[in-house]
Amino acid sequence: MSKPLGKRVFSGIQPTGIPHLGNYLGAIRHWVDIQEGNECIYCLVDMHALTVWQDPVQLRKQIIEQAAILVAAGIDPQKHILFNQSAVSAHARLAWIFNCVARIGWMNRMTQFKDKAGKNREAQSAGLYVYPNLMAADILTYKATCVPVGEDQRQHLELANDIAQKFNYDYETDFFSEVQGYIPTTSARVMNLRDGSKKMSKSDPSEQGRIELMDEDDVIVNKIKRAKSDSEPLPSEKEGLENRLEALNLVSIYSVMSGKTVDQTLQEFAGQGFSGFKSALSDVLIQHISPIREQAKKLLADQAHIHAILRKGAEKASAIAEPIVSEAEAIVGFIK
């Protein structure tokens, strides 16, 4: 899918843990790329983070760290908007209206809740159950016209459009329009370095399964050395990686980071073992991650500046959101 132009783009990331390589390749680098030619609103979704208990001191720290990393990666808070969700009350107000518009049957179909809740569904927070409604509010608070989504978020975007359509039907209006998803053609699904059947995740207890954007160069080298692979040499074609999940993951990461196709990578390393390949993979990772890490460190040395970015971003976000949500509240009958 080609890059959209002239759109109001909304996207969010949870400020829990340090963003990892999967976050970077799946979202952050596309946020940077899509800034050109679009109006971009990027949000640290701290309200979503509360669906699972967070240590308040850590949450505040991680909001600042995430903001610094996003700016270091190339998000421009002067031309676009970067803020933390809880600083704009319109999100929560519209989310409550959407809690009343959405149907329980719709929530029951949300596969991510089933995945996150596991077998202990009854012990999960009500927030985790209805957070797709807050996600819909995040988008429609700004009447965003485009949302970058991974395959695992497509269902939530469909729900946002269902909610918008039902709101319009219930209140005999055309207030909310359909939101388009944007799935980048070069999007990468990055898997755990120790288990190729699982996605790379912030919540994994072992840091060895992920490359974090604040990892030092020697840490990256050691994590890639220890990454699970196999004893077979690399094939010359992608078909040779069938049923070799960890090998496919490492080759895919190298390919995306170096701007090559998987077949081009395999032609380069065909017949070789993983020792030399892992060295090349470490080099290309360091080449991309090191500048982000060092710039983030500089930004974190002046946290007042990060606070100012978020505060200014929230002001700009509120200026867009307030009239939209106030009108939605008037439509449902609230006295303003």
N, C-alpha and C positions, 0 to 999 in steps of 0.2 A: 504494500500500500504506500503510495507516494506521500510525501510530507504535506499536510494541509497548510493552507495559507489564509490569512485574514480571519482567523478563528479566535474565539475566546476560549482558551485552554485552561482546564482545571485539573490538578492532580495533587495527591497527598501521599505522605510517607509517615509511618509511625516513628516517633522519636524514642525508640527503645533499642538499646544496644548500638554498637557502631555499625554503620552501613557496610555491607560486604560486597564482594565481587558480583554476586547475583543481583543485588540492588542496583549496582552501578550499570551492569550490562542490560538488565531488564527494564530499568526506569531512568536513572539519573542522567546517563549520557544522552538519552532521547529528550529529556527535559531541556538539556542544554541546546541540543540541535534544533528543537522545535521553537525556540525563542525567536528566531529570525522570521519575521513576517506574521507573527501572531501576538495576541495579548495574553500573557501567561500569568496564571495565579497558582502559586505553589504553596502548599500548606503542610506544616508539621502537625499531624492529627493527634494531638495530645488527649483529646476527649476519647478517641478510639482506643488509645493506649490503656485507659482505665477499665476497659472490658475485662482485663486481667489485672489483679492488684499490682500496683507499682509503689516502690519506695519513693516518697515525695522528694527527698533530697536528690536521689538518683534521677528522677524524672526531670527535675529542673536542670540538672547538669547535662543530661542527654539532649534536651531541647537545644541548648546552646551549642553543644558539640555537633549535632546534626546540622544546624544552621550554618556553622562554620565550614563543615565539609561540603555542603551544597554550594556555597559561595566559592569555595576553593576549586570545586569541580567545574565551575563555569556558569552557575546561575547568576544573573545580573540583577541585583535588587534595586538598582537605580532605574532600569528600563521596565522591569516587571515587578511582580508582587511576591514577597516571601514573608510568611507570618505563621504564628502558632494559632491553631484552630480556636482554642478556648478564649482568645482575646477578642473574638468577634461573636457576640451573643446571637446574631442572626442564625448561626448554624443550629444551635440548640432549640431556638424557637420554631424554626421550620421543621426540624426533626420531630418535634412533638406533634405537629399537625400531620406529618407523614406517618407517625405511629398510628394515628387514628384513621388514616386513609388506607394504608396497607392492610392486607388480610392475613390472618394467622396461617392460612393454607400456603400463602406465598412464602412466609418465613420458614415453614416446614420443608419447603423444597430447596432451601439454600444449602448447597453441599458443603460450603466452607464451615458452617456452624457444626455440621455433623463431624467433619474432619477434626476441628479444633476441640470440640467437646468430648469426642471419643465415647467411651462407654458410660462415663459419669455425667450424663447430660443434666440430671436434676441438680447437681451441685454447681453448675455454671451460673454466671451472673446473667440477669435479664438483659443487661447491656450487650453481652456477647450475642444473644439471640436476636435482638432488634438492630444491631449496629448497621446492617445494610440500609435501614431507613435513614440513619444518620449520614451514611455515605451518599444516598440520594439527595439529602438536604445539602451536603457539601457542594455538590455539583449544581443543583438547581437554585441555590441561594444566589448564585451569580449568573443564572441563565447561561451557563457555559454551553458552547456549541460543539466542543470536542474534548474528549477525555482519553489520554493515552492509557491503554489497558493491556495487561497480559491475558493469556488465555484463561487463567484461573479467576480473573475478575470480570470476564464477559457476562456471567450470570448476574452480577450485581448491577452492571450497566443496564441490562435488560429490565431488571427490577426498577431501576430509577425511571426508565421510560414507562413502565406499567403504572407506577405511582403518579407520574405526571399526567398520564392519560386519564386515570381514574379521578384525580383531583379536578381536571377540566370537565369530566363528565358529571361528577357529583355537584359541581358548583356552576354548571352551564357556562363555561368560559373557555377561552383558548389561551389562558395565561402562560402555561408552560409548553415549550416546544420540545420535539424529540432531540435527544443528544446523540451525537455520532461518536462511536469509538474509533480510536486510532491504534492499530497494531502495527508497529514498525516492521518492515520486511526483514531487517537485520536483527530482530529481537532474539535474545539467547536465553535458553532455559539452563541455568547453571546448577549442577547437582553437587551434593556433598562430596568432599574430597576423600572421605573414608567409606562412603556407601553410595554408589552411583544410582541407587533406586530412590534416593531421597533428595529433595531440593536442598540447596544450600540455605541455611536458616540462622537467624540471630539467636533463636531460642534453643538451638542444639547445645547441650551441656558442654560438649567438647569444642574448643576453639580450633582444633586440628582439622575440623571438617569445612572450615571456611577461611577465605582470605579477606581480612578486614581492610578498609581503606586507610586506616591509621597504622597498619602493620609496618614495622621497620623492614629494610631490605633483607637482613639476615633471617628474620622471621618468615618472610615470604619464601625464601630459598628452602628453609627447613620444612615448612609445611608442604611444599611441592615435592621435596625429596621423600617425605613420608606418605604422600598421597597414594592411595591404593591404585595399583595398575595390574598387570599380569606378566607372565614370563614369555608370552609370544611376541615376536617382532611386529612392528607396525605394518599393516598391509598397504597395498598401493591404491586400493579403492575402498569406498565407504562400506560396501557390502561385507568387507572383511572384518568390520567392527561389530557385526550383528552378535548379540548376546554377550558383548564385552562392554558392559555399562561404564565401568570406570575408565577404560581406555577411550571410549567414545567421548566421555565428559572432558577429559584432558585435551583431546584433539580438538573438540569443539571450542573450548576456552581459548586455546592457542589461535585457532582460525579466526575467531571474532576479534581478538585483541590485535592480531596482525593484519586484519583486513583481507583475509584470504578465504576461499571456500574450503570445506573439509577435504575435498578431493585434491586441491592444490597443496594443502598441508601434507596429505598422505604421499603425494608424489615426491615431496621434498624429503620426507623421512622414511620412505618405504624400505622395509628390510632392517631398519635399525631397532635397537632395544630402547627401553624407556629412560636409561640413564642420560644419554645425550639429549633426548627430547625434553626431559624434565628441566635440564639446564637451560635450553632455549626458551621453554615456557616461563621459567623464573625470570629470565632476562626481559621478556616482553611485558610481563606483569609489572616488574619494577619500573620499566620505562614509563608506564601509564600511571601507576599508583604513587610513585615517589613524589612527583610534583604536586599532586593533590594533598598528600600528607604534609609536606613541608609548608604549603600555603595555609592549610588548616591550622597548623601549629602557630604560624604568625598571627592569624586572625584570633585564635584563642588566647593569645597574649594580651589582647585588648578586648575583654569581654563586654565592656561598656559599649563598644562599637557594634557588637553582635546584638545586644539588647536594643540599641537604637535602630538597627535594621529591622528587627522584628516589630518594634513599636510603630515605626513608620509604615511597614507593610500592613499591619493591622488597621491603621488609619485609612490607608488606600483601599483595603479590602472592604472595610465598613462603609466607605463612601459608595461602593457599588452595591453591596448587599442590603443596606438598610432600606432604601426605597423599594426594592424588590420584595423583601420579606414583609415589610409593612403593608404593602398592597395585598400580599397573600393573606395576611392576618385580617385585613379589611374584608376580603372576599369571603372568608369563612364566618364573618360576623363579629369579630372583635371590635370593640370601640377604641379608636385611636385618638 
